[in-house]
Structures are given as C-alpha cells and as structure tokens.
C-alpha cells in the first residue's frame, strides 16, 4: 500500500478486503501484520483471511528438495494445459492440504475438451438455423423440458454465487461442473430431435434459446477456473453488441437474466427424466448398442409422485430414448423397492436398427 511513502495510495488500499496465505504463517506473518497495523493505524489490516493448505506428494508427505519429491509445473502445463492445471488448483479446498494427483489434471483436461465440444455443438446448431447467439431471447424458452433445465441452472447460479461470496471457490466449481456434465450427458441428448427441426416453430426456438443461454452461463461460471478455453469460446459467438468483448469482463450470471422463463409445472421433472434416460443409456451400453438404437418398449415403475413429475416431460423422454410415446408404460407403484434412483426401468430394445 506504500505506507509511509504514498499516503493517498495507502488510504485507498488499507485496510484491504482479503489476505491470501497458507496456514503455516498464521502465528508469524499474519500475527505480525495484524500487530503492526494495529499499533500504527489502530486498524485490522484486512477483513478476510483466506487460508490455503500445502500441496503434498501422492503419499500425503510434505514436499522438499531433500526428499526429492518436489513437482515443478512446467511439464504439467505442456501436458494438461494451463486450464487443466488451474482446474487442479481450484479443487483444493481452503484450509486443507491437497495431495498431488495426476488423475485430477486428467479430469480437468477432459472437462476442457468437453466444454469445447459442447460449445461447438451449440454453435453449429445456431449457425444451421441462421440464428445469431446475440439475438437469442430467453422469452422464447417455453417448452417444459427447457424450463426444467433453466430451473436447475437457477439453483446452480445462486449456489455458486453464494459459494464465491464465502470464498469457497472449490464448491462453486463443483456445483458448476456437476451441472455441466448433466447438461451434456442428458439435456443435449434429449433436445437433439427438436434442435434438428427444419421448421421455425416454438419448439425449436425454445430449444435454441435454451442451448444458447445455458452455454453462455456455463462459460461465465467456468471462467474463473478455465480462463483460456472460456475466452476462446466466448470470443467465437458471444462477444459483440450487448455483451462484453471478453468473458473476463462480462457480467456474472444472475437469475434476473431468466426472470421471463416460467417455472416448470413440476420442479422434480428434471431429476425424474435424468434418472430414466441414464438407465436407458446404460441398457444400450450393456447390450453394446449405440445410443441411437431404437427401443421397442420402455416399462417404468415408480411412486405416484415420481411418475407425475416424469409425465410432464414424457415426450422428450421418448425422443431421447428413440421409442414411440405409445410404447412407454408408466406405472405407479406405492410398494416398489427401487434399488437405485427414482424408478425401476425395463428396457426392451428393438431387434433391428431403423
């Protein structure tokens, strides 16, 4: 702050909002700084102290040159990218030591690739339909499945914002990451049929608006953790009129952006359809069939509450499973013992594809 040198600068910077440091210097550097600030200024030098842990070796032992277990980051940057390394660092929770784990770098690298591929999928559909991402209106989001996804993202945005306000960046990353994988594994499969519609109809407009706004939100949510790939993707389609030229200077996503999107008829419908579509996907994988393989019959059994939730998005389930709506048998069962998830699902695959 240039204390004792530049009074005006010191006044602007002192006391600071946040002090980052490790736990090993609490009784030394932190204590001395607090004591000196109080003696000279009668002020506590910061409002928040963010305490990080150490990076330990894979056996959770302290790294040191004498032990020969020190890891330098240069080769990690070359192998896993800057975003992959930053992802690994962001998984370390405050106040806790973190073991060096190559597996986490690999997950980060996989996430970067998935974000890039999912973005290209969305951009290609917008281009095919002649839509400019900057012209997309969230008021077009009216389809029930789309509203259920937006409802999930409302929670993700609120929880991630709250986590950052508490300096809990690791939880913010976890919330965003889990929602993004669900978006890729489930929503992108469920929405494909509507996104490929040639006719400019409300169903397609709702799908396109949901894809565009969801991706725009994920890029901003991931920006603190994956700054390079998010900037590259943002500059491809979202930089322009009404948006910041850089994702790094864009506004943090808020639920106010989607206030025009109605709440879904049943807030549990997303959980319900994800439970079933994942089991359909598992059955096809087990049978060594492609995800496009047609289903002859789909028998779903669950509680009345779960079946009611699923019934609001049954048409989307049919599209995503490649089964006719008439071939879905949805049964209430008050005494069904589900070993996993909300439903017992029996998938009878067609004998031939097409």
Residue frames relative to the residue before (quaternion, step in Angstrom):
aa qw qx qy qz dx dy dz
X 1.0000 0.0000 0.0000 0.0000 0.00 0.00 0.00
X 0.4000 -0.7235 0.4603 0.3235 3.60 1.34 -0.13
X 0.1194 0.8134 -0.5523 0.1385 3.56 0.99 0.91
X 0.8122 0.2142 -0.1879 0.5090 3.56 -0.85 0.99
X 0.7016 0.4175 -0.2553 0.5179 3.58 1.31 -0.12
X 0.7935 0.0382 0.0327 0.6065 3.55 0.85 -1.05
X 0.2705 -0.8176 0.4884 0.1404 3.58 0.00 1.30
X 0.6492 0.5254 -0.3230 0.4452 3.59 0.99 -0.82
X 0.6551 0.4979 -0.3014 0.4819 3.57 0.96 -0.88
X 0.6459 0.5301 -0.3164 0.4491 3.57 0.94 -0.90
X 0.6417 0.5393 -0.3178 0.4431 3.57 0.98 -0.84
X 0.6697 0.5056 -0.2916 0.4591 3.58 1.08 -0.77
X 0.7783 0.3857 -0.1730 0.4642 3.57 1.00 -0.84
X 0.7496 0.3625 -0.1970 0.5176 3.58 1.18 -0.41
X 0.5220 -0.2755 -0.8016 0.0952 1.52 -1.64 1.91
X 0.4912 -0.6665 0.4781 0.2930 3.56 -1.12 0.66
X 0.5759 -0.6020 0.4272 0.3515 3.56 -1.25 0.35
X 0.8350 0.0530 0.0295 0.5469 3.58 0.82 -0.98
X 0.1286 -0.7643 0.6278 0.0726 3.54 -1.10 0.77
X 0.1648 -0.7829 0.5911 0.1026 3.65 -0.55 1.10
X 0.2106 0.7655 -0.5902 0.1461 3.57 -0.99 0.83
X 0.5102 -0.6234 0.4897 0.3336 3.57 -1.29 0.21
X 0.6350 -0.5762 0.3628 0.3650 3.56 -1.25 0.36
X 0.6017 0.6078 -0.3627 0.3700 3.61 1.16 -0.41
X 0.7401 0.3813 -0.2339 0.5021 3.61 1.19 -0.26
X 0.2835 0.7680 -0.5249 0.2328 3.58 1.16 0.49
X 0.7528 0.3979 -0.2175 0.4770 3.60 0.83 -0.99
X 0.6964 0.4236 -0.2832 0.5054 3.61 1.23 -0.09
X 0.8123 0.2805 -0.1564 0.4869 3.56 -0.01 -1.30
X 0.6715 0.4941 -0.3104 0.4568 3.60 0.84 -0.93
X 0.6769 0.4977 -0.3007 0.4514 3.59 0.84 -0.98
X 0.6654 0.5094 -0.3075 0.4508 3.58 0.88 -0.94
X 0.6536 0.5170 -0.3159 0.4537 3.59 0.95 -0.88
X 0.6537 0.5045 -0.3095 0.4715 3.57 0.95 -0.88
X 0.6745 0.5081 -0.2968 0.4459 3.58 0.87 -0.97
X 0.6839 0.4807 -0.2948 0.4629 3.60 0.87 -0.92
X 0.6441 0.5208 -0.3276 0.4545 3.58 0.97 -0.84
X 0.6718 0.4911 -0.3033 0.4642 3.56 0.97 -0.82
X 0.6690 0.5066 -0.3046 0.4506 3.58 0.93 -0.84
X 0.7457 0.4068 -0.2220 0.4787 3.59 0.97 -0.85
X 0.8290 0.2443 -0.0744 0.4975 3.58 0.93 -0.92
X 0.3072 -0.7415 0.5172 0.2970 3.57 1.27 -0.39
X 0.5694 0.5472 -0.3817 0.4802 3.57 1.05 0.88
X 0.3965 -0.6263 0.6017 0.2975 3.53 -1.25 0.52
X 0.4694 -0.7542 0.3752 0.2646 3.64 -0.59 1.07
X 0.8058 0.0863 -0.0678 0.5820 3.63 1.16 -0.24
X 0.5032 -0.6576 0.4780 0.2931 3.54 -1.25 0.45
X 0.8011 0.1279 -0.0355 0.5836 3.56 1.09 -0.75
X 0.1529 -0.7451 0.6404 0.1060 3.55 -1.09 0.77
X 0.1625 -0.7895 0.5888 0.0590 3.56 -0.63 1.17
X 0.1401 -0.8406 0.5229 0.0183 3.55 -0.28 1.32
X 0.1392 -0.7892 0.5949 0.0622 3.56 -0.67 1.10
X 0.4508 -0.6752 0.5113 0.2819 3.55 -1.29 0.30
X 0.6136 -0.5190 0.4312 0.4100 3.53 -1.30 -0.32
X 0.3831 -0.6390 0.5956 0.3004 3.51 -1.35 0.24
X 0.1663 -0.8030 0.5698 0.0534 3.56 -0.62 1.17
X 0.5722 -0.5664 0.4400 0.3978 3.57 -1.21 0.25
X 0.7349 -0.4339 0.2628 0.4501 3.65 -1.19 0.20
X 0.6871 0.4440 -0.2784 0.5032 3.61 1.19 -0.48
X 0.4796 -0.6994 0.3939 0.3546 3.55 1.38 0.29
X 0.4503 0.6339 -0.4867 0.3982 3.55 1.01 0.92
X 0.5887 -0.5916 0.4159 0.3612 3.56 -1.11 0.68
X 0.4106 -0.7073 0.5208 0.2447 3.55 -0.98 0.89
X 0.1381 0.7674 -0.6200 0.0876 3.55 -1.10 0.74
X 0.5966 -0.5838 0.4162 0.3607 3.55 -1.15 0.62
X 0.6386 0.5490 -0.3322 0.4247 3.58 1.01 -0.77
X 0.6879 0.4546 -0.2756 0.4941 3.58 1.11 -0.66
X 0.3836 -0.7523 0.4603 0.2740 3.56 1.22 -0.34
X 0.5671 0.6138 -0.3789 0.3975 3.59 1.18 0.45
X 0.3814 0.7238 -0.4836 0.3112 3.57 1.22 0.47
X 0.1860 -0.7712 0.6015 0.0939 3.58 -1.01 0.87
X 0.2046 -0.7645 0.6000 0.1170 3.59 -0.79 1.01
X 0.4944 -0.7323 0.3959 0.2503 3.60 -0.94 0.86
X 0.4650 0.7248 -0.4462 0.2436 3.63 1.13 -0.36
X 0.7104 0.4347 -0.2772 0.4790 3.61 0.81 -0.90
X 0.5953 0.5603 -0.3619 0.4479 3.59 1.17 -0.53
X 0.6286 0.5259 -0.3265 0.4709 3.57 1.05 -0.75
X 0.6630 0.5025 -0.3034 0.4646 3.57 0.99 -0.81
X 0.7393 0.4406 -0.2310 0.4538 3.57 0.94 -0.89
X 0.8198 0.2499 -0.0970 0.5060 3.59 0.89 -0.93
X 0.4879 -0.6749 0.4038 0.3788 3.60 1.31 -0.04
X 0.6452 -0.5235 0.3921 0.3949 3.55 -1.26 0.38
X 0.6456 0.5163 -0.3242 0.4600 3.58 1.02 -0.77
X 0.6377 0.5335 -0.3271 0.4491 3.58 1.01 -0.77
X 0.6619 0.4877 -0.2967 0.4858 3.57 1.02 -0.82
X 0.6526 0.5049 -0.3169 0.4677 3.58 0.95 -0.83
X 0.5956 0.5552 -0.3561 0.4585 3.59 1.09 -0.70
X 0.6510 0.5161 -0.3137 0.4599 3.57 0.90 -0.95
X 0.6671 0.5012 -0.3042 0.4596 3.59 0.89 -0.91
X 0.6708 0.5164 -0.2951 0.4431 3.58 1.04 -0.79
X 0.6097 0.5550 -0.3544 0.4412 3.59 1.21 -0.33
X 0.5639 0.5927 -0.3849 0.4273 3.59 1.26 -0.28
X 0.2971 -0.7840 0.5209 0.1603 3.57 -0.58 1.12
X 0.6081 -0.5747 0.4112 0.3619 3.54 -1.15 0.67
X 0.8325 0.2512 -0.1839 0.4583 3.53 -1.10 0.77
X 0.7122 0.4132 -0.2460 0.5113 3.59 1.26 -0.07
X 0.4534 -0.6560 0.5277 0.2926 3.56 -1.09 0.73
X 0.2032 -0.7856 0.5783 0.0844 3.56 -1.13 0.70
X 0.3498 -0.7355 0.5438 0.2024 3.56 -0.86 0.97
X 0.4972 -0.6315 0.5050 0.3147 3.55 -1.08 0.75
X 0.0679 0.8036 -0.5799 0.1154 3.57 -0.66 1.16
X 0.3744 -0.7469 0.5074 0.2109 3.57 -0.46 1.21
X 0.5781 0.6160 -0.3704 0.3862 3.58 1.10 -0.66
X 0.6413 0.5227 -0.3267 0.4570 3.59 1.05 -0.72
X 0.6079 0.5366 -0.3487 0.4700 3.59 1.06 -0.68
X 0.6555 0.5191 -0.3071 0.4545 3.57 0.98 -0.86
X 0.6292 0.5176 -0.3302 0.4766 3.57 1.04 -0.76
X 0.6419 0.5242 -0.3165 0.4616 3.57 1.00 -0.82
X 0.6480 0.5107 -0.3076 0.4740 3.55 0.99 -0.85
X 0.6429 0.5179 -0.3105 0.4712 3.57 1.02 -0.82
X 0.6414 0.5253 -0.3179 0.4599 3.58 1.01 -0.82
X 0.6296 0.5299 -0.3298 0.4626 3.59 0.98 -0.82
X 0.6647 0.5003 -0.2970 0.4686 3.57 0.93 -0.92
X 0.6602 0.5088 -0.3083 0.4585 3.58 0.95 -0.87
X 0.6399 0.5202 -0.3251 0.4629 3.58 0.97 -0.81
X 0.6483 0.5118 -0.3134 0.4686 3.57 0.99 -0.83
X 0.6969 0.4761 -0.2809 0.4569 3.60 0.84 -0.97
X 0.6435 0.5116 -0.3261 0.4666 3.60 0.97 -0.79
X 0.6380 0.5239 -0.3206 0.4645 3.57 1.03 -0.76
X 0.6485 0.5063 -0.3218 0.4685 3.57 0.96 -0.83
X 0.6046 0.5498 -0.3496 0.4583 3.60 1.08 -0.71
X 0.6836 0.4748 -0.2854 0.4753 3.58 0.86 -0.97
X 0.6661 0.5098 -0.3090 0.4483 3.59 0.86 -0.92
X 0.6542 0.5219 -0.3220 0.4426 3.59 0.97 -0.83
X 0.6574 0.4943 -0.3132 0.4748 3.60 1.03 -0.74
X 0.6368 0.5124 -0.3331 0.4700 3.57 1.00 -0.74
X 0.6576 0.5026 -0.3044 0.4715 3.57 0.99 -0.82
X 0.6495 0.5318 -0.3190 0.4400 3.58 0.97 -0.86
X 0.7324 0.4039 -0.2255 0.4996 3.56 1.02 -0.78
X 0.4989 -0.6934 0.4037 0.3277 3.58 1.29 0.08
X 0.4885 0.6699 -0.4235 0.3650 3.57 1.21 0.47
X 0.3131 -0.7196 0.5915 0.1850 3.54 -1.04 0.85
X 0.4951 -0.6797 0.4458 0.3069 3.63 -0.69 1.00
X 0.6403 0.5413 -0.3247 0.4376 3.59 1.12 -0.63
X 0.6979 0.4662 -0.2647 0.4748 3.58 1.24 -0.43
X 0.4524 0.7065 -0.4429 0.3162 3.59 1.28 -0.10
X 0.1896 -0.7830 0.5867 0.0817 3.57 -0.93 0.97
X 0.4164 -0.7177 0.4932 0.2613 3.60 -0.73 1.00
X 0.5341 0.6252 -0.4084 0.3962 3.60 1.20 -0.32
X 0.5931 0.5709 -0.3604 0.4386 3.60 1.25 -0.32
X 0.5643 0.5941 -0.3934 0.4168 3.59 1.22 -0.27
X 0.1671 0.8121 -0.5289 0.1815 3.55 -0.16 1.34
X 0.5561 0.6214 -0.3926 0.3879 3.59 1.18 -0.52
X 0.5969 -0.6265 0.3656 0.3428 3.59 -0.92 0.90
X 0.6607 0.4992 -0.3223 0.4587 3.61 0.85 -0.89
X 0.6477 0.5229 -0.3168 0.4546 3.57 0.97 -0.85
X 0.6526 0.5105 -0.3105 0.4660 3.57 1.00 -0.80
X 0.6346 0.5189 -0.3395 0.4612 3.60 1.07 -0.66
X 0.6353 0.5107 -0.3331 0.4740 3.59 1.04 -0.72
X 0.6509 0.5131 -0.3192 0.4595 3.59 0.90 -0.90
X 0.6100 0.5489 -0.3480 0.4533 3.58 1.06 -0.70
X 0.6330 0.5165 -0.3242 0.4768 3.58 1.06 -0.76
X 0.6789 0.4956 -0.2910 0.4570 3.57 0.95 -0.89
X 0.5456 0.5850 -0.4016 0.4460 3.59 1.15 -0.49
X 0.6829 0.4854 -0.2819 0.4676 3.55 0.91 -0.95
X 0.6408 0.5330 -0.3257 0.4464 3.57 0.97 -0.87
X 0.6619 0.5030 -0.3047 0.4648 3.58 0.91 -0.91
X 0.6711 0.4997 -0.3013 0.4573 3.58 0.88 -0.93
X 0.6924 0.4799 -0.2803 0.4601 3.58 0.89 -0.94
X 0.6620 0.4995 -0.3096 0.4652 3.59 0.98 -0.81
X 0.6298 0.5274 -0.3288 0.4660 3.57 1.03 -0.77
X 0.6597 0.5033 -0.3014 0.4697 3.57 0.93 -0.90
X 0.6397 0.5315 -0.3252 0.4500 3.58 1.00 -0.83
X 0.6660 0.4927 -0.3082 0.4676 3.59 0.92 -0.87
X 0.6362 0.5328 -0.3341 0.4469 3.58 1.01 -0.75
X 0.6947 0.4101 -0.2539 0.5336 3.56 1.27 -0.45
X 0.4837 -0.6832 0.4025 0.3705 3.58 1.36 0.19
X 0.4799 0.6598 -0.4370 0.3788 3.58 1.22 0.41
X 0.0673 -0.8533 0.5170 0.0113 3.56 0.55 1.20
X 0.6035 0.5778 -0.3627 0.4128 3.61 1.08 -0.67
X 0.6621 0.4846 -0.3057 0.4830 3.60 1.01 -0.76
X 0.6093 0.5441 -0.3491 0.4591 3.58 1.07 -0.70
X 0.6538 0.4966 -0.3065 0.4817 3.57 0.99 -0.82
X 0.6576 0.5190 -0.3167 0.4449 3.58 0.89 -0.89
X 0.6473 0.5181 -0.3182 0.4598 3.61 0.92 -0.88
X 0.6915 0.4796 -0.2755 0.4646 3.57 0.87 -0.98
X 0.6607 0.5260 -0.3063 0.4393 3.56 0.92 -0.92
X 0.6639 0.5006 -0.3064 0.4634 3.60 0.89 -0.90
X 0.6642 0.4976 -0.3023 0.4688 3.58 0.96 -0.85
X 0.6545 0.5235 -0.3177 0.4434 3.59 0.99 -0.80
X 0.6582 0.4945 -0.3210 0.4682 3.60 0.91 -0.82
X 0.6333 0.5102 -0.3318 0.4782 3.59 1.03 -0.70
X 0.6074 0.5522 -0.3315 0.4650 3.57 1.07 -0.78
X 0.7049 0.4590 -0.2637 0.4721 3.59 0.87 -0.94
X 0.7299 0.4548 -0.2522 0.4436 3.57 0.76 -1.05
X 0.8003 0.3117 -0.1373 0.4936 3.56 1.00 -0.78
X 0.7442 0.4219 -0.2675 0.4433 3.59 0.51 -1.11
X 0.6606 0.5173 -0.3293 0.4331 3.61 0.84 -0.87
X 0.6516 0.4871 -0.3152 0.4886 3.60 1.12 -0.60
X 0.6865 0.5016 -0.2839 0.4433 3.57 0.95 -0.88
X 0.7296 0.4474 -0.2348 0.4609 3.60 1.06 -0.71
X 0.4338 0.7488 -0.4401 0.2396 3.60 1.22 -0.31
X 0.6698 0.5160 -0.3213 0.4265 3.58 0.80 -0.95
X 0.6860 0.4642 -0.2894 0.4798 3.60 0.92 -0.84
X 0.6575 0.5203 -0.3211 0.4403 3.58 1.02 -0.73
X 0.6856 0.4676 -0.2815 0.4817 3.59 1.20 -0.47
X 0.4066 0.7154 -0.4810 0.3027 3.61 1.22 0.02
X 0.4043 -0.7233 0.5098 0.2312 3.57 -0.95 0.90
X 0.6649 0.5158 -0.2937 0.4534 3.55 1.09 -0.76
X 0.3924 -0.6896 0.5563 0.2469 3.56 -1.03 0.82
X 0.1859 0.7924 -0.5432 0.2060 3.55 0.03 1.35
X 0.7013 -0.4693 0.3139 0.4353 3.63 -1.21 0.29
X 0.6247 0.5542 -0.3441 0.4292 3.60 1.04 -0.76
X 0.6929 0.4541 -0.2821 0.4839 3.58 0.93 -0.89
X 0.6375 0.5302 -0.3359 0.4468 3.60 0.96 -0.80
X 0.6397 0.5189 -0.3207 0.4677 3.56 1.03 -0.78
X 0.6519 0.5157 -0.3098 0.4616 3.57 0.97 -0.86
X 0.6793 0.4967 -0.2939 0.4533 3.58 0.87 -0.94
X 0.6572 0.5055 -0.3104 0.4650 3.58 0.96 -0.85
X 0.6511 0.5136 -0.3118 0.4638 3.58 1.02 -0.80
X 0.6441 0.5186 -0.3177 0.4641 3.57 0.96 -0.87
X 0.6933 0.4896 -0.2833 0.4465 3.57 0.83 -1.01
X 0.7098 0.4497 -0.2851 0.4612 3.59 0.77 -0.97
X 0.6246 0.5396 -0.3466 0.4456 3.61 0.99 -0.76
X 0.6733 0.4854 -0.3003 0.4700 3.57 0.89 -0.92
X 0.6294 0.5377 -0.3295 0.4541 3.57 0.96 -0.85
X 0.6704 0.4903 -0.2913 0.4746 3.57 1.01 -0.78
X 0.6573 0.5111 -0.3185 0.4531 3.58 0.93 -0.86
X 0.6249 0.5367 -0.3476 0.4479 3.60 0.99 -0.75
X 0.6844 0.4680 -0.2881 0.4791 3.59 0.98 -0.79
X 0.6492 0.5162 -0.3169 0.4601 3.58 1.05 -0.73
X 0.7072 0.4442 -0.2504 0.4897 3.57 1.09 -0.75
X 0.4621 0.7413 -0.4157 0.2534 3.57 1.20 -0.49
X 0.6805 0.4821 -0.3326 0.4403 3.68 0.80 -0.77
X 0.7343 0.4301 -0.2196 0.4772 3.58 1.17 -0.57
X 0.7864 0.1745 -0.0663 0.5888 3.59 1.06 -0.79
X 0.0306 -0.8857 0.4620 0.0328 3.60 0.71 1.05
X 0.6789 0.5193 -0.3145 0.4129 3.60 0.99 -0.69
X 0.7084 0.4336 -0.2799 0.4814 3.59 0.78 -0.94
X 0.6356 0.5240 -0.3457 0.4494 3.61 1.00 -0.68
X 0.6402 0.5120 -0.3283 0.4693 3.59 1.02 -0.74
X 0.6382 0.5292 -0.3236 0.4560 3.58 0.98 -0.84
X 0.7074 0.4564 -0.2642 0.4705 3.58 0.86 -0.96
X 0.6204 0.5421 -0.3406 0.4530 3.59 1.02 -0.76
X 0.6851 0.4956 -0.2873 0.4501 3.57 0.87 -0.97
X 0.5797 0.6057 -0.3667 0.4032 3.59 1.20 -0.49
X 0.8633 0.0633 0.0266 0.4999 3.58 0.80 -0.97
X 0.7536 0.4290 -0.2301 0.4417 3.61 1.03 -0.59
X 0.5703 0.5772 -0.3956 0.4301 3.60 1.21 -0.22
X 0.5145 0.6355 -0.4522 0.3562 3.58 -0.70 1.01
X 0.8329 -0.2037 0.1550 0.4907 3.52 -1.29 -0.45
X 0.8277 0.1900 -0.1630 0.5023 3.54 -0.77 1.04
X 0.7366 0.3188 -0.2067 0.5596 3.58 1.26 -0.26
X 0.5743 -0.5736 0.4508 0.3715 3.54 -1.21 0.46
X 0.5528 -0.6151 0.4489 0.3384 3.57 -1.13 0.64
X 0.7698 0.2275 -0.1254 0.5830 3.57 1.19 -0.52
X 0.5150 -0.6316 0.4748 0.3321 3.56 -1.03 0.74
X 0.6178 0.5787 -0.3409 0.4088 3.58 1.14 -0.61
X 0.7405 0.3398 -0.2159 0.5381 3.60 1.18 -0.42
X 0.4556 0.6809 -0.4540 0.3502 3.58 1.26 0.19
X 0.5983 -0.5645 0.4250 0.3779 3.54 -1.26 0.33
X 0.5135 -0.6110 0.5069 0.3256 3.55 -1.09 0.74
X 0.5220 -0.6588 0.4242 0.3370 3.65 -0.86 0.84
X 0.0732 -0.7852 0.6145 0.0236 3.55 -1.08 0.77
X 0.5914 -0.5764 0.4266 0.3689 3.55 -1.22 0.44
X 0.5247 0.6364 -0.4088 0.3907 3.60 1.22 -0.33
X 0.5906 0.5962 -0.3616 0.4062 3.58 1.12 -0.61
X 0.7779 0.3044 -0.1471 0.5297 3.58 1.13 -0.63
X 0.2654 0.7933 -0.5108 0.1982 3.57 1.12 0.57
X 0.6255 0.5451 -0.3355 0.4462 3.60 1.22 -0.45
X 0.6034 0.5500 -0.3603 0.4513 3.59 1.24 -0.30
X 0.4143 -0.7312 0.4867 0.2386 3.56 -0.68 1.10
X 0.5271 -0.5884 0.4930 0.3645 3.54 -1.25 0.37
X 0.5518 -0.6256 0.4225 0.3545 3.62 -1.02 0.65
X 0.6362 -0.5385 0.3915 0.3898 3.55 -1.22 0.46
X 0.7829 0.0609 -0.0252 0.6187 3.54 1.13 -0.70
X 0.3632 -0.7817 0.4668 0.1980 3.58 -0.46 1.19
X 0.6623 0.4938 -0.3124 0.4690 3.60 1.24 -0.20
X 0.4270 0.7339 -0.4487 0.2788 3.59 1.27 0.03
X 0.6147 0.5430 -0.3633 0.4420 3.62 1.06 -0.63
X 0.6535 0.5048 -0.3072 0.4731 3.56 0.90 -0.90
X 0.6579 0.5261 -0.3071 0.4429 3.57 1.01 -0.84
X 0.7141 0.4473 -0.2745 0.4632 3.60 0.77 -0.97
X 0.6135 0.5389 -0.3484 0.4603 3.60 1.09 -0.65
X 0.6263 0.5448 -0.3349 0.4459 3.58 1.01 -0.80
X 0.7131 0.4492 -0.2629 0.4697 3.59 0.88 -0.93
X 0.6854 0.4918 -0.3111 0.4376 3.61 0.78 -0.96
X 0.6269 0.5272 -0.3462 0.4574 3.60 1.07 -0.62
X 0.6628 0.4881 -0.3060 0.4784 3.59 1.08 -0.68
X 0.6021 0.5243 -0.3501 0.4899 3.58 1.13 -0.61
X 0.6489 0.5137 -0.3070 0.4698 3.56 0.96 -0.88
X 0.6532 0.5196 -0.3074 0.4570 3.58 1.00 -0.82
X 0.6454 0.5205 -0.3186 0.4594 3.58 1.03 -0.80
X 0.6587 0.4974 -0.3086 0.4727 3.59 0.98 -0.78
X 0.6413 0.5170 -0.3210 0.4674 3.57 1.01 -0.79
X 0.6457 0.5271 -0.3089 0.4581 3.57 0.99 -0.87
X 0.7084 0.4288 -0.2445 0.5045 3.57 1.08 -0.77
X 0.4093 -0.7350 0.4399 0.3142 3.57 1.37 0.07
X 0.4391 0.6521 -0.4779 0.3918 3.52 0.97 0.99
X 0.5577 -0.5928 0.4553 0.3610 3.56 -1.19 0.50
X 0.6250 -0.5536 0.3929 0.3855 3.56 -1.22 0.41
X 0.6325 0.5345 -0.3249 0.4568 3.58 1.24 -0.39
X 0.4520 0.7106 -0.4481 0.2999 3.59 1.24 -0.24
X 0.4591 -0.7153 0.4521 0.2705 3.61 -0.80 0.97
X 0.3144 -0.7218 0.5901 0.1787 3.52 -1.22 0.66
X 0.3910 -0.7338 0.5113 0.2174 3.56 -0.80 1.04
X 0.7932 -0.0885 0.0949 0.5950 3.55 0.95 -0.91
X 0.1293 -0.7813 0.6093 0.0401 3.53 -1.07 0.85
X 0.0750 -0.8054 0.5879 -0.0071 3.56 -0.51 1.23
X 0.0401 -0.8163 0.5738 -0.0519 3.55 -0.57 1.23
X 0.0201 -0.8089 0.5867 -0.0334 3.56 -0.77 1.05
X 0.2351 0.7719 -0.5608 0.1856 3.56 -0.79 1.02
X 0.7145 -0.4196 0.3223 0.4578 3.56 -1.29 -0.08
X 0.6532 -0.5140 0.3736 0.4118 3.56 -1.22 0.39
X 0.6352 0.5383 -0.3257 0.4479 3.58 1.00 -0.80
X 0.6864 0.4775 -0.2826 0.4700 3.58 0.90 -0.93
X 0.6545 0.5122 -0.3110 0.4611 3.58 0.99 -0.83
X 0.6218 0.5339 -0.3367 0.4635 3.58 1.04 -0.73
X 0.6481 0.5120 -0.3101 0.4708 3.57 0.99 -0.84
X 0.6854 0.4919 -0.2854 0.4548 3.59 0.90 -0.92
X 0.6123 0.5976 -0.3529 0.3788 3.58 1.01 -0.76
X 0.6299 0.5572 -0.3429 0.4185 3.60 1.12 -0.54
X 0.7701 0.2685 -0.1530 0.5581 3.61 1.23 -0.38
X 0.2477 0.8180 -0.4901 0.1712 3.57 1.19 0.52
X 0.6262 0.5485 -0.3393 0.4381 3.58 1.03 -0.74
X 0.6547 0.4975 -0.3042 0.4810 3.57 1.03 -0.78
X 0.6095 0.5379 -0.3468 0.4678 3.58 1.09 -0.68
X 0.6346 0.5263 -0.3231 0.4646 3.57 1.01 -0.83
X 0.6587 0.5054 -0.3063 0.4656 3.59 0.94 -0.87
X 0.7182 0.4648 -0.2599 0.4478 3.57 0.85 -0.95
X 0.7052 0.4463 -0.2554 0.4882 3.58 1.16 -0.59
X 0.3214 -0.7474 0.4966 0.3025 3.57 1.31 -0.39
X 0.5022 0.5775 -0.4610 0.4492 3.52 0.73 1.20
X 0.5008 -0.6393 0.4787 0.3338 3.57 -1.09 0.64
X 0.6087 -0.5770 0.4027 0.3665 3.55 -1.12 0.68
X 0.6451 0.5393 -0.3108 0.4433 3.57 1.09 -0.77
X 0.6864 0.4886 -0.2788 0.4609 3.59 1.19 -0.48
X 0.5608 0.5620 -0.4023 0.4559 3.58 1.28 0.25
X 0.1128 -0.7853 0.6081 0.0297 3.55 -0.75 1.09
X 0.0619 -0.8119 0.5799 -0.0263 3.55 -0.31 1.32
X 0.0234 -0.8392 0.5406 -0.0548 3.57 -0.44 1.25
X 0.3636 -0.6961 0.5772 0.2240 3.55 -1.06 0.86
X 0.0896 0.7793 -0.6174 0.0587 3.56 -1.04 0.72
X 0.2862 -0.7966 0.5119 0.1466 3.55 -0.41 1.23
X 0.7650 0.3495 -0.1955 0.5044 3.58 1.13 -0.52
X 0.3655 0.7334 -0.5034 0.2742 3.60 1.19 0.35
X 0.2519 -0.7634 0.5799 0.1323 3.55 -0.93 0.91
X 0.1207 -0.8077 0.5762 0.0332 3.54 -0.16 1.30
X 0.3459 -0.7599 0.5150 0.1942 3.55 -0.64 1.11
X 0.8035 0.0202 0.0076 0.5949 3.57 1.14 -0.54
X 0.8299 0.1883 -0.1495 0.5034 3.57 -0.83 0.97
X 0.7178 -0.4668 0.3340 0.3941 3.53 -1.36 -0.27
X 0.8125 0.2391 -0.0753 0.5264 3.56 1.08 -0.72
X 0.3262 -0.6163 0.6604 0.2786 3.46 -1.46 0.28
X 0.0579 -0.8244 0.5625 -0.0231 3.57 -0.67 1.08
X 0.1044 -0.7657 0.6329 0.0476 3.55 -0.90 1.00
X 0.1242 -0.8052 0.5795 0.0185 3.55 -0.68 1.15
X 0.0794 -0.7775 0.6236 0.0165 3.56 -0.66 1.15
X 0.2437 -0.8122 0.5183 0.1106 3.55 -0.35 1.27
X 0.5428 -0.5941 0.4823 0.3462 3.55 -1.20 0.57
X 0.5513 -0.6336 0.4319 0.3286 3.57 -1.12 0.63
X 0.7947 0.1614 -0.0761 0.5802 3.56 1.10 -0.68
X 0.4643 -0.6632 0.5108 0.2892 3.53 -1.18 0.58
X 0.7906 0.3040 -0.2250 0.4815 3.54 -1.01 0.83
